[in-house]
Amino acid sequence: MNLDPGDNPALTQEERAIETIIAIAAGGDPSVEAFQLANDFTDRQTAKLSAWFGRWKRRYQP
C-alpha cells in the first residue's frame, strides 16, 4: 500500500506525515515514503517562495 502524501493538497504537513507512517506500517518502503514526503515538503516550500518573490517583484518594479 503506497499512500502518496502529495495526492491530497488539502492535507496539512502533519496529516501527510501520518499517512506516510501508516503506509510504512502497512508494508511500504520507508526510503521511498520518506523521499516522497520530503519532496512534497520541498515542492510546497519552493512554491511559497516563488509566489512571494513574484509578489515582491511586481510590487517593486519601477
C-alpha positions as CSV (number, residue, x, y, z in Angstrom):
1,M,0.0,0.0,0.0
2,N,1.6,3.3,-1.1
3,L,-0.3,6.3,0.1
4,D,1.3,9.3,-1.6
5,P,1.1,12.2,0.8
6,G,1.1,14.6,-2.2
7,D,-2.2,13.2,-3.5
8,N,-4.4,15.5,-1.4
9,P,-3.1,19.1,-1.4
10,A,-5.6,20.0,1.4
11,L,-3.8,17.9,3.9
12,T,-1.6,19.6,6.5
13,Q,2.1,18.6,6.7
14,E,1.3,16.6,9.9
15,E,-1.5,14.7,8.2
16,R,0.8,13.8,5.3
17,A,3.4,12.6,7.7
18,I,0.8,10.4,9.5
19,E,-0.3,9.0,6.1
20,T,3.3,8.2,5.4
21,I,3.8,6.4,8.7
22,I,0.6,4.4,8.0
23,A,1.9,3.5,4.6
24,I,5.2,2.3,6.1
25,A,3.4,0.3,8.7
26,A,1.3,-1.3,6.0
27,G,4.4,-2.6,4.3
28,G,5.6,0.4,2.2
29,D,9.2,1.0,1.6
30,P,10.5,3.5,4.2
31,S,13.0,5.1,2.0
32,V,10.5,5.7,-0.9
33,E,7.9,7.0,1.5
34,A,10.3,9.4,3.2
35,F,11.6,10.5,-0.1
36,Q,8.1,11.3,-1.3
37,L,7.3,13.2,1.9
38,A,10.5,15.2,1.7
39,N,9.9,16.0,-2.0
40,D,6.3,17.1,-1.2
41,F,7.6,19.4,1.5
42,T,10.3,20.9,-0.7
43,D,7.9,21.5,-3.5
44,R,5.4,23.3,-1.3
45,Q,8.1,25.5,0.2
46,T,9.6,26.3,-3.2
47,A,6.1,27.2,-4.5
48,K,5.6,29.5,-1.5
49,L,9.0,31.2,-2.0
50,S,8.3,31.6,-5.7
51,A,4.9,33.1,-5.1
52,W,6.4,35.5,-2.5
53,F,9.2,36.5,-4.9
54,G,6.7,37.1,-7.7
55,R,4.6,39.3,-5.5
56,W,7.7,41.2,-4.3
57,K,8.9,41.7,-7.9
58,R,5.6,43.0,-9.1
59,R,5.4,45.4,-6.1
60,Y,8.8,46.9,-6.5
61,Q,9.0,47.2,-10.3
62,P,9.9,50.7,-11.5
